[in-house]
Amino acid sequence: AYYLARLGHQVEIFEMMPKLGGMPLYGIPEYRLSEEQYKWDIDGVLELGVKVHTGVTLGKDITIRSLKAVGFDAVYLAIGLWQGRLLPFEGKELKGIYSGIDYLRRFHTDEEVITGKKFVIIGAGNVAMDCARSALRAGASHVLLIFRFSKDLMEANPHEITDAENEGVEMRCLVSPVRFVGEDGQLTGIEIESVTLQPNSGGLPDCIPVEGSKEILPCDVVIQAVGQAADFFVQSGEAGVR
């Protein structure tokens, strides 16, 4: 929008969320980048005359065809990766299991913030670190991050890992989740098993389960920061959100 407006085009933004900022605003915690910092960038775009429509969802409120019908010459899709991946393990329907994106988004909306005492974070990227540190800030008494590979294979920036550990996040590597356990529909723990790494001809090594190493970690919240995807489809020349 910024560069198109500077080139003289008339530009309008259609945003499904109530505030502008996209995945950076809703996915990065306030302690890392504040909304005030985003406002400076956003204001620089709006001052060029760009029009904004918030709370408008592609595929529900508008379509590419409807935008073309009212006179838009082109549509640029910058829809982000709003679909958090969830592991298809036994017990996945239990209450208390969330994706990292779902968890972080709530700090910037009117939705109820997810709280609990014992958190388990699955993953080792920057999103996992953000979730772990946010959980501590939201009042969790214990936050454990589990990762199936060795620590040197963690995807997060090294300083994010160090900061998380310094703030009290416990990390266990070379363990893999097996299933979620609970009572009366509520999560009570996650079963894990130890693994060893075996090099292969590809990229990451294979994880080999260690026999007899299974254990259950008590927890009331599991946050899965194991990947994201665009919730997007194109059909018959149209685009929308599932």
Secondary structure, DSSP 8 states (H G I E B T S, - for coil): -HHHHHTT---EEEESSSSS-HHHHHHS-TTTS-HHHHHHHHHHHHTTT-EEEES--BTTTB-HHHHHHTT-S---------EE-----TTTTSBTEEEHHHHHHGGGSSS-----SEEEEE--SHHHHHHHHHHHHTT-SEEEEEESS-GGG--S-HHHHHHHHHHT-EEEESEEEEEEEEETTEEEEEEEEEEEEE--SSSS-EEEE-TT--EEEE-SEEEE-S-EE---EEETTEEE--
